[in-house]
């Protein structure tokens, strides 16, 4: 069984910044994660990631905010999306929804 795309969305904001969300269901967790999701959440401008959440083999769940990279404690898909959108709102200084 291959990865199955569960959700994909993108949005261009009025200032030209871009948000892209991709979430897959995977047959086996991506180590060291224990959940069955692979995800890539991106917010930035051309050539510049401002905020990102992803889980890659060997690194696990983590978050990028500016130049910082830190471990992200994955609780649920809903919490992941809430945290990502909250970071975008904080960075933009206004609501994204």
N, C-alpha and C positions, 0 to 999 in steps of 0.2 A: 504494500500500500504506500502510495506517495503522499506528500503533503497536500492538503486541500485548502485552497484559499477560502477563508471564512468571510473576510471583510476587506474592502479596499475603498478608500475615500481620499479625496484631495480637495483643497480649497486654496484659492489665491486671494489674499487680503488686499485691501485698497492701497496699501503701501508697497505692494509687489512681493511681500513675503509669502511663503508657500508652506502649507501643512499637508503632509502625506501620511496616511495610516494604512499599514498592511498587516494583516493577521492571518496566520495559517494554523490549521490543526495538523499536528505531526503524529505519525504512528508511534514514535518513541520520543521521550523527552530529549531536549538538546542539552547534553551534560555541561555544567553540573546542575542544571534546572531539573526539577522533578515533575513539572506540569507538562501537558501535551500541546503547548502552543509555541509557535515561533512568531516573533513580531518585530516590526520596524516602524517606529513612530518618529517622524521628522518634522521639524519646523525650522525654517531658515530662509536665507536669500541665496541667490545664485552663487554657488561656490562657498557658502558659509553656513554651516550648521550652527544654529543658536541653541536649540533644544533637541534632544533625541533620547528615545528609550528603545533598547533592543536587547536581544539575548543571542549571543553567539557562542558557538562551541568553545569551551575552555574558559570563557569569561563569565558566562551565565547572565542573569538579569542585571542590567546596569543602566545608568542614566547619564546623559551628557547635558551639562548646563554651561554654556559658554565654553571655556577651555577646561572646566572641571569634568572629571569622570568619576563616578562613584557607584558603589553597589546599590542595587534597587531591590527591595524586598517585595517580591511578587506575592500578592494576596489573592487577587481575582482579576479577571478581565475588566470588570466594571471599575474597580479601584485604579487599575493601570490607566484606563482612559480618563478617569476623573483627575488623576495626578498630572497626566500629560497636559490636559486642557487647562488645569489650574496654573501650571508653569507658563503656558503661553499667555494666559490672562495677566499673570504677574509681570511677564516680560513686556507685554504690550500696554499694560496699565489700564486695560478695559476688558470687557466680556467678549468671548469668542463665540458663544452659543447664539 
